[in-house]
Amino acid sequence: MLAFTLRRAIQAIGVMIAVGIISFSMFRFAGDPVNQMVGMDTSGAERAAIRKSLGLDDPVIVQFGRYIGNAAQFKFGVSYQFRLPVLKRCERNRCSLSHCAGPSRPSAS
C-alpha cells in the first residue's frame, strides 16, 4: 500500500510539472502582455519599464521558476485584463466554479 501511494504521489508531481510547463508556455508565448495593458501611443521606454516591472525581461528559466514558485504558494498575481488580483476574480466567480464542480452533496432523489 505504501509503494502504491508513493508511486501515485510521484505521478501526481510529474503531472503538475507537465501542466505547469504547458500553462507557462501558453501564457509566455501567446503574445506580449504589455501590448494588452497599454495603448498604442505608449512609448518604447514606457513599455520597457512595464516589461521590467513585470519581470518579463528576465531569462525564460528564471520566469518559469518564479511562475512555479508563486503557483505553489497560491500567489497568482494581478490579471492583465481586469487589473484585479486573480484570487479576487476567482472569488467573484465562486458560484460558477461550484456549478462546474457539480453538487456538493448527494441529491435527495
C-alpha positions as CSV (number, residue, x, y, z in Angstrom):
1,M,0.0,0.0,0.0
2,L,2.9,2.4,0.8
3,A,4.5,1.6,-2.5
4,F,1.3,2.3,-4.4
5,T,0.8,5.7,-2.5
6,L,4.4,6.7,-3.2
7,R,4.1,5.8,-6.9
8,R,0.9,7.8,-7.2
9,A,2.5,10.8,-5.4
10,I,5.4,10.7,-7.8
11,Q,3.0,10.5,-10.8
12,A,1.0,13.5,-9.4
13,I,4.2,15.6,-9.1
14,G,5.0,14.7,-12.7
15,V,1.6,15.7,-13.9
16,M,1.8,19.0,-12.0
17,I,5.2,19.8,-13.6
18,A,3.8,19.0,-17.1
19,V,0.8,21.1,-16.5
20,G,3.0,23.9,-15.2
21,I,5.2,23.8,-18.3
22,I,2.2,23.7,-20.7
23,S,0.4,26.6,-19.0
24,F,3.6,28.7,-18.7
25,S,4.3,28.2,-22.4
26,M,0.8,29.2,-23.3
27,F,1.0,32.4,-21.3
28,R,4.5,33.2,-22.2
29,F,4.5,32.6,-25.9
30,A,0.9,33.6,-26.7
31,G,1.7,37.2,-27.0
32,D,3.2,40.2,-25.3
33,P,1.0,41.1,-22.2
34,V,2.4,44.6,-22.3
35,N,0.5,45.2,-25.5
36,Q,-2.7,44.2,-23.8
37,M,-2.0,46.6,-20.9
38,V,-1.1,49.8,-22.7
39,G,-2.4,51.8,-25.5
40,M,-0.9,52.3,-29.0
41,D,0.5,55.7,-28.1
42,T,2.8,54.3,-25.3
43,S,6.4,55.0,-25.9
44,G,9.1,52.2,-26.1
45,A,10.7,53.4,-22.9
46,E,7.4,53.1,-21.0
47,R,6.9,49.6,-22.5
48,A,10.4,48.6,-21.4
49,A,9.7,49.9,-17.9
50,I,6.5,47.9,-17.6
51,R,8.2,44.8,-19.0
52,K,11.0,45.2,-16.4
53,S,8.5,45.8,-13.5
54,L,6.7,42.5,-14.5
55,G,9.9,40.6,-14.8
56,L,9.4,39.9,-18.5
57,D,13.0,40.9,-19.3
58,D,14.4,38.1,-17.2
59,P,15.6,34.8,-18.8
60,V,12.8,32.3,-19.5
61,I,14.1,29.8,-17.0
62,V,14.0,32.5,-14.2
63,Q,10.5,33.4,-15.2
64,F,9.4,29.8,-15.1
65,G,11.0,29.3,-11.7
66,R,9.1,32.3,-10.4
67,Y,5.9,31.1,-12.0
68,I,6.1,27.7,-10.4
69,G,7.2,29.1,-7.0
70,N,4.3,31.6,-6.9
71,A,1.8,29.0,-8.1
72,A,2.9,26.6,-5.3
73,Q,2.2,29.4,-2.8
74,F,-1.2,30.3,-4.5
75,K,0.2,33.7,-5.5
76,F,-1.4,34.2,-8.9
77,G,-0.7,37.9,-9.2
78,V,-2.8,40.5,-11.0
79,S,-4.9,39.9,-14.1
80,Y,-3.6,41.9,-17.0
81,Q,-7.1,42.2,-18.4
82,F,-9.1,43.1,-15.4
83,R,-6.3,44.7,-13.3
84,L,-7.6,42.8,-10.2
85,P,-5.9,40.1,-8.1
86,V,-6.6,36.7,-9.7
87,L,-7.8,35.2,-6.5
88,K,-10.3,38.0,-6.0
89,R,-11.5,37.3,-9.6
90,C,-11.9,33.6,-8.7
91,E,-13.9,34.5,-5.6
92,R,-16.2,36.6,-7.7
93,N,-16.9,33.5,-9.9
94,R,-17.3,31.1,-7.0
95,C,-20.9,30.4,-7.9
96,S,-19.8,29.4,-11.5
97,L,-17.0,27.3,-10.2
98,S,-19.3,25.4,-7.8
99,H,-21.7,24.7,-10.7
100,C,-18.9,23.3,-12.8
101,A,-17.8,21.0,-9.9
102,G,-21.3,19.7,-9.5
103,P,-23.4,19.3,-6.4
104,S,-21.5,19.2,-3.1
105,R,-23.9,16.7,-1.5
106,P,-25.9,13.9,-2.9
107,S,-29.4,14.8,-4.0
108,A,-32.4,13.6,-2.0
109,S,-34.0,11.8,-5.0
